[in-house]
Amino acid sequence: YYDIDASYEGEYAYFYGKVMSISTNNNGRIALVVNVSPQYLFGSIAYWSNSVYVDVDDEVAAFYDQGDLIQMWGQINGMVVNEQVFGDDKTYPSFYCKYASE
């Protein structure tokens, strides 16, 4: 599990993971939730866990759909709270993606 908290704000980082959802944030920009920790079962990836909230430019987001794998380079923006309809709110690292690749 990644060990990121608010003290990493402003640090440059790289993540590789699976796009779990695509939405629009409060500023009208595209936001992705990307799970970045592969969980293996019998030598194959069974599922991905540990979410990162990713702020991306529209041009970058246009290339990705839910379920795609993505490599991302950028900067950590601190933490963001995602309000849940059922259950406890979740806190994720917030990441500004400057560059992306498959």
C-alpha positions in Angstrom: 0.0 0.0 0.0 1.3 3.4 -0.8 2.1 5.6 2.2 1.1 9.1 1.1 -0.2 11.8 3.3 -0.5 15.6 3.2 3.3 16.0 4.0 4.0 14.9 0.4 2.2 17.9 -1.1 4.2 19.5 -3.9 6.4 16.4 -4.4 6.7 14.9 -7.9 5.5 11.4 -8.3 4.8 8.5 -10.8 1.8 6.2 -10.6 0.7 3.2 -12.8 -2.8 1.9 -12.4 -6.3 1.2 -13.6 -8.8 4.0 -14.2 -11.8 3.2 -12.0 -14.0 6.2 -12.7 -14.1 9.5 -14.7 -15.9 12.6 -13.5 -15.9 16.4 -13.5 -14.5 18.1 -10.4 -15.8 21.3 -8.8 -13.6 23.5 -11.1 -15.1 21.9 -14.3 -12.0 19.9 -14.9 -11.8 16.2 -15.6 -11.0 14.0 -12.6 -10.0 10.3 -12.6 -10.0 7.9 -9.7 -7.1 5.5 -10.5 -6.3 2.4 -8.4 -2.6 2.0 -8.2 -1.9 -1.3 -6.3 -2.3 -4.5 -8.2 -3.5 -7.4 -6.1 -2.3 -10.8 -7.4 -4.1 -14.2 -7.2 -2.3 -17.2 -8.7 0.3 -15.1 -10.4 -2.2 -12.8 -12.2 -3.7 -9.5 -11.3 -7.1 -10.2 -9.7 -8.0 -6.5 -9.0 -6.5 -3.1 -8.2 -6.7 -1.3 -4.9 -5.6 2.0 -3.2 -7.1 4.9 -5.0 -5.5 8.2 -6.2 -7.7 11.1 -7.1 -6.2 12.5 -10.4 -6.8 16.0 -11.8 -6.0 15.9 -15.6 -6.3 18.2 -18.5 -9.2 17.6 -20.9 -6.7 16.7 -23.7 -5.1 13.9 -21.6 -8.5 12.6 -20.3 -9.8 12.2 -23.8 -7.5 9.3 -24.4 -8.7 7.2 -21.4 -11.8 5.3 -20.4 -12.9 3.4 -17.3 -10.9 0.2 -17.1 -7.8 1.5 -19.0 -4.3 1.2 -17.6 -2.5 4.5 -17.3 1.0 5.7 -16.4 1.1 9.1 -14.9 3.8 11.6 -14.0 3.0 14.8 -12.0 2.7 16.4 -8.7 0.9 15.5 -5.4 -1.6 18.1 -4.3 -2.2 16.8 -0.8 -5.4 14.9 0.2 -9.0 15.0 -1.0 -12.1 13.7 0.7 -14.6 11.8 -1.5 -18.0 11.8 0.0 -19.7 8.4 -0.1 -23.4 7.8 -0.5 -23.2 4.8 1.8 -20.6 4.3 4.5 -17.7 6.4 5.6 -16.1 9.1 3.5 -12.8 8.1 1.8 -9.6 10.2 1.8 -7.4 9.8 -1.2 -4.1 11.4 -2.3 -4.8 14.1 -4.8 -2.5 14.2 -7.9 -2.1 16.6 -10.8 -1.2 14.6 -13.9 1.2 16.5 -16.1 2.0 13.6 -18.5 0.3 10.3 -19.2 0.9 7.2 -21.2 -0.6 3.8 -21.6 
